Amino acid sequence: MWAENGICELTPNSEIQNRIHALKKEMAEADIHFSIIMGNVDLFYFSGTAQRGLLVVPLEGDPLLLVERDQDRARRESPLPVTPISSQRDVGSILAERGILRGRGAMELDILPVSTYNRLLGILGVDSCTDLSPLVRAVRMIKSEFEITQMKRSGEIMDAVFFRAGEVIKEGMREIDVEAELTAEGRRHGHQGLLRMRGFNAEMMCLYVISGQAGTIPTAVDVTIAGLGVTPALPQGSSFKVIQRDQAIILDYGAGYNGYITDETRAFVIGTISEKFERSHEVAREIIEETAVFAREGTESTRIFEHALSRARDAGLEEHFMGYGKGKVSFVGHGLGLELNEMPVITPRHPQILKEGMVFALEPKFVFPGEGSIGVEADFIVRKERLERITSHPLDLFRL
């Protein structure tokens, strides 16, 4: 097997066929006759490989995997037949010969550069293509048991790093030193090395170690607790700040296995923290535990947000919930999968009925200007009768 050479398990042919079938169903409902997929994540999802090329899915007929580089590796990784191309210029003639360029086409317009889109239109000889991305995100939102297995293995990496954190964090260490130790721990357990997000300028570190006032600094990144970072070029993440006693320490970690991401947060303290921080952490933990009791397939996602906000309001913490002032974010959870910002989003603005197979992170957090931040985050699989946690690490406030 290819996996015997040090690579994670390959995506089974049955998975690929089910995904393509689901996409074709969405295409038929949207009156789309052929789709062209080029984004690495979507290409991997629908073909099992992320080698340079594109996947063409006609509404009628078999998909066509066109690979420029590396064709041999693509053949090892994908169960689909590989058609070699020397460059994108070959695509138009190949598709025309097979009669695919008929009717309405679609591409991933939320991630495709305008120059690439325009070049492909010229190659294909078509005037325009509609946006494929909403269909792709809808298909990817429901995870198969194969995908859930990958996410649970990602969760095992998460557990290993959080259990190790209590041994690593020491007074006087810099945030970035803790990050370095724990990032190495994750890699030793098979972390894939990076996280993917969807969107223009979407960037995210694998691990954020944030202590004290560094957890209160707002930035352009749409997260509650971003950290100071080490440079304005990447204004987020761990910094050179020295970890001190009696300050909340936040570890926000994204594990990744075989493409699949888990994302959780834990809070630590060396010594003690104020009653306000203690109470805020307890409210955050209770929000997660209470949500796990009532949410399941059929629950509307806005109910989860409303419950979290109500609990924060009842505790007198609404002003600090999910950020402070202009640093507030409008969600309390987000979908997970091959990307860190998948559907569903747990927000009051976008109602979504939970379905079995959805996976999301719930992250109630609180920010206190000039003092620090605290909170917790846990990942859940939606089941028919319950929410199932992905990891086993406790949601406690850890005292070192």
C-alpha positions as a Markdown table, in Angstrom:
| # | Residue | x | y | z |
|---|---|---|---|---|
| 1 | Met | 0.0 | 0.0 | 0.0 |
| 2 | Trp | 1.0 | 3.6 | -0.6 |
| 3 | Ala | 0.3 | 4.2 | 3.2 |
| 4 | Glu | 3.1 | 1.7 | 4.0 |
| 5 | Asn | 5.6 | 4.3 | 2.7 |
| 6 | Gly | 4.7 | 6.7 | 5.5 |
| 7 | Ile | 1.6 | 8.3 | 4.1 |
| 8 | Cys | -1.8 | 8.4 | 5.8 |
| 9 | Glu | -4.5 | 6.1 | 4.5 |
| 10 | Leu | -5.9 | 6.9 | 1.1 |
| 11 | Thr | -9.5 | 7.9 | 0.4 |
| 12 | Pro | -11.5 | 4.8 | -0.6 |
| 13 | Asn | -13.1 | 4.7 | -4.1 |
| 14 | Ser | -16.5 | 4.3 | -2.5 |
| 15 | Glu | -16.0 | 7.6 | -0.6 |
| 16 | Ile | -15.0 | 9.4 | -3.8 |
| 17 | Gln | -18.0 | 8.0 | -5.7 |
| 18 | Asn | -20.5 | 8.9 | -3.0 |
| 19 | Arg | -19.1 | 12.5 | -2.9 |
| 20 | Ile | -19.3 | 12.9 | -6.6 |
| 21 | His | -22.8 | 11.5 | -6.6 |
| 22 | Ala | -23.9 | 14.0 | -3.9 |
| 23 | Leu | -22.3 | 16.9 | -5.9 |
| 24 | Lys | -24.1 | 15.8 | -9.1 |
| 25 | Lys | -27.4 | 15.9 | -7.1 |
| 26 | Glu | -26.7 | 19.4 | -6.1 |
| 27 | Met | -25.7 | 20.3 | -9.6 |
| 28 | Ala | -29.0 | 19.0 | -11.0 |
| 29 | Glu | -31.0 | 21.0 | -8.6 |
| 30 | Ala | -29.0 | 24.2 | -9.5 |
| 31 | Asp | -29.2 | 23.5 | -13.3 |
| 32 | Ile | -25.4 | 23.2 | -13.6 |
| 33 | His | -24.2 | 20.9 | -16.4 |
| 34 | Phe | -20.5 | 20.7 | -15.7 |
| 35 | Ser | -18.2 | 21.7 | -12.8 |
| 36 | Ile | -14.5 | 22.4 | -12.8 |
| 37 | Ile | -12.8 | 22.0 | -9.4 |
| 38 | Met | -9.3 | 23.4 | -8.9 |
| 39 | Gly | -8.9 | 24.3 | -5.2 |
| 40 | Asn | -6.5 | 21.9 | -3.4 |
| 41 | Val | -9.0 | 21.1 | -0.6 |
| 42 | Asp | -12.0 | 20.5 | -3.0 |
| 43 | Leu | -9.8 | 18.6 | -5.4 |
| 44 | Phe | -8.6 | 16.4 | -2.6 |
| 45 | Tyr | -12.1 | 15.9 | -1.3 |
| 46 | Phe | -13.6 | 14.8 | -4.7 |
| 47 | Ser | -10.6 | 12.9 | -6.1 |
| 48 | Gly | -8.3 | 11.9 | -3.2 |
| 49 | Thr | -5.3 | 13.8 | -4.5 |
| 50 | Ala | -4.2 | 17.4 | -4.4 |
| 51 | Gln | -1.7 | 17.1 | -7.2 |
| 52 | Arg | -1.6 | 20.0 | -9.7 |
| 53 | Gly | -4.5 | 19.8 | -12.1 |
| 54 | Leu | -8.3 | 20.0 | -12.1 |
| 55 | Leu | -11.3 | 17.7 | -11.8 |
| 56 | Val | -14.2 | 18.0 | -14.2 |
| 57 | Val | -17.5 | 16.7 | -13.1 |
| 58 | Pro | -20.2 | 16.5 | -15.8 |
| 59 | Leu | -23.8 | 16.2 | -14.8 |
| 60 | Glu | -24.0 | 13.2 | -17.1 |
| 61 | Gly | -21.0 | 10.8 | -17.4 |
| 62 | Asp | -17.9 | 10.0 | -15.4 |
| 63 | Pro | -15.6 | 12.6 | -13.8 |
| 64 | Leu | -12.4 | 13.5 | -15.5 |
| 65 | Leu | -9.2 | 14.0 | -13.5 |
| 66 | Leu | -6.7 | 16.1 | -15.5 |
| 67 | Val | -3.3 | 16.2 | -13.9 |
| 68 | Glu | -0.3 | 18.3 | -14.9 |
| 69 | Arg | 2.0 | 17.4 | -12.0 |
| 70 | Asp | 2.7 | 14.9 | -10.5 |
| 71 | Gln | 0.8 | 12.3 | -12.6 |
| 72 | Asp | 2.4 | 9.2 | -11.0 |
| 73 | Arg | 1.6 | 10.3 | -7.5 |
| 74 | Ala | -1.9 | 11.2 | -8.5 |
| 75 | Arg | -2.4 | 7.7 | -9.8 |
| 76 | Arg | -1.2 | 6.3 | -6.5 |
| 77 | Glu | -3.4 | 8.6 | -4.4 |
| 78 | Ser | -6.7 | 8.8 | -6.4 |
| 79 | Pro | -9.0 | 5.9 | -7.4 |
| 80 | Leu | -10.1 | 7.9 | -10.4 |
| 81 | Pro | -8.4 | 7.4 | -13.8 |
| 82 | Val | -5.8 | 10.1 | -14.5 |
| 83 | Thr | -5.7 | 12.0 | -17.8 |
| 84 | Pro | -2.2 | 13.6 | -18.2 |
| 85 | Ile | -2.1 | 17.3 | -19.4 |
| 86 | Ser | 1.0 | 19.4 | -20.2 |
| 87 | Ser | -0.7 | 22.6 | -19.1 |
| 88 | Gln | -4.2 | 24.1 | -18.6 |
| 89 | Arg | -4.2 | 24.9 | -22.3 |
| 90 | Asp | -5.0 | 21.2 | -23.0 |
| 91 | Val | -8.2 | 21.3 | -21.1 |
| 92 | Gly | -10.4 | 23.0 | -23.7 |
| 93 | Ser | -9.7 | 20.6 | -26.5 |
| 94 | Ile | -10.1 | 17.5 | -24.2 |
| 95 | Leu | -13.4 | 18.6 | -22.8 |
| 96 | Ala | -14.7 | 19.7 | -26.3 |
| 97 | Glu | -13.8 | 16.3 | -27.7 |
| 98 | Arg | -15.8 | 14.6 | -25.0 |
| 99 | Gly | -18.8 | 16.8 | -25.4 |
| 100 | Ile | -18.7 | 18.1 | -21.9 |
| 101 | Leu | -18.8 | 21.9 | -22.6 |
| 102 | Arg | -22.5 | 22.1 | -23.0 |
| 103 | Gly | -24.9 | 24.0 | -20.9 |
| 104 | Arg | -24.1 | 25.9 | -17.7 |
| 105 | Gly | -20.7 | 25.5 | -16.1 |
| 106 | Ala | -19.5 | 26.2 | -12.6 |
| 107 | Met | -16.2 | 26.9 | -10.8 |
| 108 | Glu | -15.2 | 27.7 | -7.2 |
| 109 | Leu | -15.5 | 31.5 | -7.5 |
| 110 | Asp | -15.0 | 32.2 | -3.8 |
| 111 | Ile | -11.3 | 31.0 | -4.0 |
| 112 | Leu | -10.4 | 31.2 | -7.7 |
| 113 | Pro | -8.3 | 34.2 | -8.7 |
| 114 | Val | -9.9 | 36.4 | -11.3 |
| 115 | Ser | -6.9 | 36.0 | -13.6 |
| 116 | Thr | -7.2 | 32.2 | -13.5 |
| 117 | Tyr | -11.0 | 32.3 | -14.0 |
| 118 | Asn | -10.7 | 34.6 | -17.0 |
| 119 | Arg | -7.9 | 32.4 | -18.5 |
| 120 | Leu | -10.0 | 29.3 | -18.1 |
| 121 | Leu | -13.0 | 30.9 | -19.7 |
| 122 | Gly | -10.8 | 31.6 | -22.7 |
| 123 | Ile | -9.4 | 28.1 | -22.8 |
| 124 | Leu | -12.9 | 26.6 | -22.5 |
| 125 | Gly | -14.5 | 29.0 | -25.0 |
| 126 | Val | -17.3 | 29.9 | -22.7 |
| 127 | Asp | -18.6 | 33.4 | -21.6 |
| 128 | Ser | -19.0 | 32.8 | -17.9 |
| 129 | Cys | -19.4 | 30.2 | -15.2 |
| 130 | Thr | -21.5 | 30.3 | -12.0 |
| 131 | Asp | -20.3 | 29.8 | -8.5 |
| 132 | Leu | -19.8 | 26.1 | -7.5 |
| 133 | Ser | -18.7 | 26.8 | -3.9 |
| 134 | Pro | -22.1 | 26.8 | -2.2 |
| 135 | Leu | -22.8 | 23.4 | -3.6 |
| 136 | Val | -19.4 | 22.1 | -2.6 |
| 137 | Arg | -19.7 | 23.4 | 0.9 |
| 138 | Ala | -23.1 | 21.9 | 1.3 |
| 139 | Val | -21.8 | 18.5 | 0.2 |
| 140 | Arg | -18.8 | 18.7 | 2.5 |
| 141 | Met | -20.9 | 19.8 | 5.5 |
| 142 | Ile | -22.1 | 16.2 | 6.1 |
| 143 | Lys | -19.2 | 13.9 | 7.1 |
| 144 | Ser | -19.2 | 10.2 | 6.4 |
| 145 | Glu | -18.0 | 7.7 | 8.9 |
| 146 | Phe | -14.7 | 7.5 | 7.1 |
| 147 | Glu | -14.2 | 11.3 | 7.5 |
| 148 | Ile | -15.3 | 11.1 | 11.2 |
| 149 | Thr | -12.7 | 8.4 | 11.7 |
| 150 | Gln | -10.0 | 10.8 | 10.3 |
| 151 | Met | -11.3 | 13.6 | 12.6 |
| 152 | Lys | -11.1 | 11.3 | 15.6 |
| 153 | Arg | -7.5 | 10.5 | 14.8 |
| 154 | Ser | -6.9 | 14.3 | 14.6 |
| 155 | Gly | -8.6 | 14.5 | 18.0 |
| 156 | Glu | -6.1 | 11.9 | 19.4 |
| 157 | Ile | -3.3 | 14.3 | 18.4 |
| 158 | Met | -5.2 | 17.1 | 20.2 |
| 159 | Asp | -5.5 | 15.0 | 23.3 |
| 160 | Ala | -1.8 | 14.2 | 23.3 |
| 161 | Val | -0.8 | 17.9 | 23.0 |
| 162 | Phe | -3.2 | 19.1 | 25.7 |
| 163 | Phe | -2.1 | 16.3 | 28.1 |
| 164 | Arg | 1.5 | 17.2 | 27.5 |
| 165 | Ala | 0.8 | 21.0 | 27.9 |
| 166 | Gly | 0.6 | 20.7 | 31.7 |
| 167 | Glu | 4.2 | 19.3 | 31.8 |
| 168 | Val | 5.6 | 21.9 | 29.4 |
| 169 | Ile | 4.2 | 25.2 | 30.6 |
| 170 | Lys | 6.4 | 26.9 | 33.2 |
| 171 | Glu | 6.7 | 30.3 | 34.7 |
| 172 | Gly | 9.3 | 32.4 | 32.8 |
| 173 | Met | 8.9 | 30.7 | 29.5 |
| 174 | Arg | 7.9 | 32.8 | 26.5 |
| 175 | Glu | 4.6 | 32.0 | 24.8 |
| 176 | Ile | 6.5 | 31.0 | 21.6 |
| 177 | Asp | 8.7 | 28.6 | 23.5 |
| 178 | Val | 5.7 | 26.7 | 24.8 |
| 179 | Glu | 4.3 | 26.7 | 21.2 |
| 180 | Ala | 7.5 | 25.3 | 19.9 |
| 181 | Glu | 7.5 | 22.4 | 22.4 |
| 182 | Leu | 3.9 | 21.5 | 21.9 |
| 183 | Thr | 4.0 | 21.9 | 18.1 |
| 184 | Ala | 6.8 | 19.4 | 18.1 |
| 185 | Glu | 4.7 | 17.1 | 20.2 |
| 186 | Gly | 1.8 | 17.3 | 17.8 |
| 187 | Arg | 4.1 | 16.5 | 14.8 |
| 188 | Arg | 5.5 | 13.5 | 16.6 |
| 189 | His | 2.0 | 12.2 | 16.9 |
| 190 | Gly | 1.3 | 12.7 | 13.2 |
| 191 | His | 0.1 | 16.3 | 12.8 |
| 192 | Gln | 0.0 | 17.2 | 9.1 |
| 193 | Gly | 1.8 | 20.5 | 9.7 |
| 194 | Leu | -0.6 | 23.1 | 8.6 |
| 195 | Leu | -4.3 | 24.1 | 8.8 |
| 196 | Arg | -6.4 | 25.3 | 5.9 |
| 197 | Met | -9.0 | 28.0 | 5.8 |
| 198 | Arg | -11.3 | 29.1 | 3.0 |
| 199 | Gly | -11.2 | 32.6 | 1.8 |
| 200 | Phe | -9.0 | 35.5 | 0.6 |
| 201 | Asn | -6.2 | 36.2 | 3.0 |
| 202 | Ala | -7.4 | 33.5 | 5.3 |
| 203 | Glu | -4.4 | 32.4 | 7.5 |
| 204 | Met | -4.3 | 30.5 | 10.8 |
| 205 | Met | -1.5 | 29.1 | 13.0 |
| 206 | Cys | -1.7 | 25.6 | 14.3 |
| 207 | Leu | -1.2 | 26.6 | 17.9 |
| 208 | Tyr | -1.8 | 29.8 | 19.8 |
| 209 | Val | -0.3 | 30.2 | 23.3 |
| 210 | Ile | -1.6 | 33.5 | 24.7 |
| 211 | Ser | -1.2 | 34.8 | 28.3 |
| 212 | Gly | -2.4 | 37.7 | 30.2 |
| 213 | Gln | -3.0 | 41.0 | 28.4 |
| 214 | Ala | -1.8 | 39.4 | 25.1 |
| 215 | Gly | -5.3 | 37.8 | 25.0 |
| 216 | Thr | -7.0 | 41.1 | 24.9 |
| 217 | Ile | -5.4 | 42.6 | 21.8 |
| 218 | Pro | -7.8 | 42.8 | 18.8 |
| 219 | Thr | -6.7 | 42.3 | 15.3 |
| 220 | Ala | -8.0 | 41.8 | 11.7 |
| 221 | Val | -8.4 | 38.0 | 12.2 |
| 222 | Asp | -12.1 | 37.1 | 12.8 |
| 223 | Val | -11.4 | 35.3 | 16.1 |
| 224 | Thr | -12.2 | 36.1 | 19.7 |
| 225 | Ile | -8.6 | 35.7 | 21.1 |
| 226 | Ala | -5.9 | 36.3 | 18.5 |
| 227 | Gly | -2.8 | 37.0 | 20.4 |
| 228 | Leu | 0.0 | 39.5 | 19.7 |
| 229 | Gly | 2.1 | 37.4 | 17.4 |
| 230 | Val | 5.8 | 38.2 | 16.7 |
| 231 | Thr | 5.4 | 40.6 | 13.7 |
| 232 | Pro | 2.9 | 43.0 | 12.1 |
| 233 | Ala | 3.2 | 40.9 | 9.0 |
| 234 | Leu | 1.3 | 38.1 | 10.7 |
| 235 | Pro | -0.7 | 39.9 | 13.5 |
| 236 | Gln | -1.8 | 36.9 | 15.5 |
| 237 | Gly | -0.5 | 34.0 | 17.5 |
| 238 | Ser | 2.1 | 33.4 | 20.2 |
| 239 | Ser | 4.5 | 36.2 | 21.1 |
| 240 | Phe | 7.8 | 36.7 | 22.9 |
| 241 | Lys | 5.8 | 37.6 | 26.0 |
| 242 | Val | 7.0 | 35.9 | 29.1 |
| 243 | Ile | 4.4 | 33.7 | 30.9 |
| 244 | Gln | 3.8 | 34.9 | 34.5 |
| 245 | Arg | 2.1 | 33.6 | 37.6 |
| 246 | Asp | -1.6 | 34.3 | 38.3 |
| 247 | Gln | -2.5 | 35.0 | 34.7 |
| 248 | Ala | -4.8 | 33.0 | 32.5 |
| 249 | Ile | -2.9 | 31.1 | 29.7 |
| 250 | Ile | -4.9 | 30.1 | 26.6 |
| 251 | Leu | -3.9 | 27.2 | 24.4 |
| 252 | Asp | -6.0 | 27.3 | 21.1 |
| 253 | Tyr | -4.8 | 24.3 | 19.1 |
| 254 | Gly | -5.7 | 23.0 | 15.6 |
| 255 | Ala | -4.8 | 19.4 | 15.1 |
| 256 | Gly | -4.7 | 17.9 | 11.6 |
| 257 | Tyr | -4.7 | 14.3 | 10.3 |
| 258 | Asn | -5.0 | 13.2 | 6.7 |
| 259 | Gly | -6.4 | 16.6 | 5.9 |
| 260 | Tyr | -9.0 | 16.7 | 8.7 |
| 261 | Ile | -8.9 | 19.4 | 11.3 |
| 262 | Thr | -10.0 | 19.5 | 14.9 |
| 263 | Asp | -9.9 | 22.8 | 16.9 |
| 264 | Glu | -10.1 | 23.1 | 20.6 |
| 265 | Thr | -9.1 | 25.5 | 23.4 |
| 266 | Arg | -8.0 | 24.9 | 27.0 |
| 267 | Ala | -7.1 | 27.4 | 29.8 |
| 268 | Phe | -4.2 | 27.0 | 32.3 |
| 269 | Val | -2.9 | 29.0 | 35.2 |
| 270 | Ile | 0.3 | 29.0 | 37.2 |
| 271 | Gly | -0.9 | 29.9 | 40.7 |
| 272 | Thr | -4.3 | 31.5 | 41.0 |
| 273 | Ile | -6.6 | 33.8 | 39.0 |
| 274 | Ser | -9.3 | 36.2 | 40.1 |
| 275 | Glu | -12.9 | 35.1 | 40.9 |
| 276 | Lys | -14.1 | 36.8 | 37.8 |
| 277 | Phe | -11.9 | 34.7 | 35.6 |
| 278 | Glu | -12.8 | 31.5 | 37.5 |
| 279 | Arg | -16.5 | 32.3 | 37.1 |
| 280 | Ser | -16.1 | 33.1 | 33.4 |
| 281 | His | -14.4 | 29.8 | 32.7 |
| 282 | Glu | -17.1 | 28.0 | 34.6 |
| 283 | Val | -19.8 | 29.7 | 32.6 |
| 284 | Ala | -17.9 | 28.8 | 29.3 |
| 285 | Arg | -17.6 | 25.1 | 30.4 |
| 286 | Glu | -21.3 | 25.0 | 31.4 |
| 287 | Ile | -22.4 | 26.4 | 28.1 |
| 288 | Ile | -20.6 | 23.6 | 26.3 |
| 289 | Glu | -21.9 | 20.9 | 28.7 |
| 290 | Glu | -25.5 | 22.2 | 28.6 |
| 291 | Thr | -25.4 | 22.4 | 24.8 |
| 292 | Ala | -24.2 | 18.8 | 24.7 |
| 293 | Val | -27.4 | 17.8 | 26.6 |
| 294 | Phe | -30.0 | 19.5 | 24.4 |
| 295 | Ala | -28.5 | 19.7 | 20.9 |
| 296 | Arg | -28.8 | 16.9 | 18.4 |
| 297 | Glu | -30.0 | 16.3 | 14.8 |
| 298 | Gly | -33.0 | 18.6 | 14.2 |
| 299 | Thr | -31.8 | 21.3 | 16.6 |
| 300 | Glu | -31.6 | 24.8 | 15.0 |
| 301 | Ser | -28.1 | 26.2 | 15.2 |
| 302 | Thr | -29.4 | 29.6 | 16.3 |
| 303 | Arg | -30.7 | 28.0 | 19.5 |
| 304 | Ile | -27.2 | 27.1 | 20.4 |
| 305 | Phe | -26.0 | 30.7 | 20.0 |
| 306 | Glu | -29.0 | 32.0 | 21.9 |
| 307 | His | -28.4 | 29.6 | 24.8 |
| 308 | Ala | -24.8 | 30.7 | 25.0 |
| 309 | Leu | -25.6 | 34.4 | 24.9 |
| 310 | Ser | -28.3 | 33.9 | 27.5 |
| 311 | Arg | -26.0 | 32.1 | 29.9 |
| 312 | Ala | -23.4 | 34.9 | 29.5 |
| 313 | Arg | -26.0 | 37.6 | 30.0 |
| 314 | Asp | -27.4 | 35.9 | 33.2 |
| 315 | Ala | -23.8 | 35.8 | 34.6 |
| 316 | Gly | -23.3 | 39.5 | 33.9 |
| 317 | Leu | -20.7 | 38.7 | 31.3 |
| 318 | Glu | -22.5 | 39.7 | 28.0 |
| 319 | Glu | -20.2 | 42.7 | 27.5 |
| 320 | His | -17.2 | 40.5 | 27.4 |
| 321 | Phe | -18.7 | 37.5 | 25.6 |
| 322 | Met | -16.9 | 36.5 | 22.4 |
| 323 | Gly | -14.7 | 39.6 | 22.6 |
| 324 | Tyr | -15.0 | 43.2 | 23.8 |
| 325 | Gly | -16.0 | 46.3 | 22.0 |
| 326 | Lys | -14.9 | 46.4 | 18.4 |
| 327 | Gly | -13.1 | 43.1 | 18.9 |
| 328 | Lys | -16.3 | 41.1 | 19.3 |
| 329 | Val | -17.1 | 38.3 | 16.8 |
| 330 | Ser | -20.6 | 37.4 | 15.8 |
| 331 | Phe | -20.4 | 33.6 | 16.2 |
| 332 | Val | -19.8 | 31.1 | 19.0 |
| 333 | Gly | -19.0 | 28.1 | 16.9 |
| 334 | His | -18.0 | 27.0 | 13.4 |
| 335 | Gly | -18.0 | 23.9 | 11.3 |
| 336 | Leu | -14.9 | 21.7 | 10.9 |
| 337 | Gly | -13.5 | 19.3 | 8.3 |
| 338 | Leu | -10.8 | 19.8 | 5.7 |
| 339 | Glu | -11.0 | 23.5 | 6.5 |
| 340 | Leu | -11.2 | 25.4 | 9.8 |
| 341 | Asn | -14.2 | 27.5 | 8.7 |
| 342 | Glu | -16.7 | 25.1 | 7.3 |
| 343 | Met | -20.4 | 25.0 | 7.7 |
| 344 | Pro | -22.4 | 25.2 | 9.9 |
| 345 | Val | -21.6 | 28.5 | 11.6 |
| 346 | Ile | -23.2 | 28.9 | 15.0 |
| 347 | Thr | -24.4 | 32.5 | 14.8 |
| 348 | Pro | -27.8 | 34.3 | 15.2 |
| 349 | Arg | -27.9 | 35.3 | 11.6 |
| 350 | His | -27.8 | 32.0 | 9.7 |
| 351 | Pro | -30.2 | 29.4 | 10.9 |
| 352 | Gln | -29.2 | 25.9 | 10.1 |
| 353 | Ile | -31.0 | 22.7 | 11.1 |
| 354 | Leu | -28.3 | 20.3 | 12.5 |
| 355 | Lys | -28.0 | 17.0 | 10.6 |
| 356 | Glu | -26.3 | 13.8 | 11.5 |
| 357 | Gly | -22.7 | 13.9 | 10.3 |
| 358 | Met | -22.1 | 17.7 | 10.8 |
| 359 | Val | -19.1 | 18.5 | 12.9 |
| 360 | Phe | -18.6 | 21.8 | 14.7 |
| 361 | Ala | -16.5 | 23.5 | 17.3 |
| 362 | Leu | -18.2 | 25.4 | 20.1 |
| 363 | Glu | -16.0 | 28.1 | 21.7 |
| 364 | Pro | -17.5 | 30.3 | 24.4 |
| 365 | Lys | -14.8 | 32.8 | 25.4 |
| 366 | Phe | -14.6 | 36.0 | 27.4 |
| 367 | Val | -12.2 | 39.0 | 27.0 |
| 368 | Phe | -11.4 | 41.5 | 29.8 |
| 369 | Pro | -9.5 | 44.6 | 28.5 |
| 370 | Gly | -6.3 | 45.3 | 30.3 |
| 371 | Glu | -6.5 | 42.0 | 32.1 |
| 372 | Gly | -6.7 | 38.9 | 29.9 |
| 373 | Ser | -9.0 | 36.4 | 28.3 |
| 374 | Ile | -10.4 | 33.0 | 29.2 |
| 375 | Gly | -12.6 | 30.3 | 27.7 |
| 376 | Val | -12.8 | 26.8 | 26.4 |
| 377 | Glu | -13.6 | 25.1 | 23.1 |
| 378 | Ala | -14.8 | 21.6 | 22.2 |
| 379 | Asp | -15.6 | 19.7 | 19.0 |
| 380 | Phe | -18.8 | 17.8 | 18.4 |
| 381 | Ile | -20.2 | 15.3 | 15.9 |
| 382 | Val | -23.9 | 15.7 | 15.4 |
| 383 | Arg | -25.7 | 12.4 | 16.0 |
| 384 | Lys | -29.5 | 11.6 | 15.8 |
| 385 | Glu | -30.0 | 11.6 | 19.6 |
| 386 | Arg | -27.0 | 13.5 | 20.9 |
| 387 | Leu | -23.7 | 15.4 | 20.3 |
| 388 | Glu | -20.6 | 13.3 | 20.4 |
| 389 | Arg | -17.3 | 14.8 | 21.6 |
| 390 | Ile | -14.3 | 14.1 | 19.4 |
| 391 | Thr | -11.7 | 14.4 | 22.1 |
| 392 | Ser | -11.4 | 13.0 | 25.6 |
| 393 | His | -9.3 | 15.8 | 27.3 |
| 394 | Pro | -11.3 | 17.4 | 30.2 |
| 395 | Leu | -12.7 | 20.9 | 29.8 |
| 396 | Asp | -11.4 | 22.0 | 33.2 |
| 397 | Leu | -9.3 | 25.1 | 34.1 |
| 398 | Phe | -5.9 | 23.5 | 34.7 |
| 399 | Arg | -3.8 | 24.7 | 37.6 |
| 400 | Leu | -0.1 | 24.2 | 37.3 |
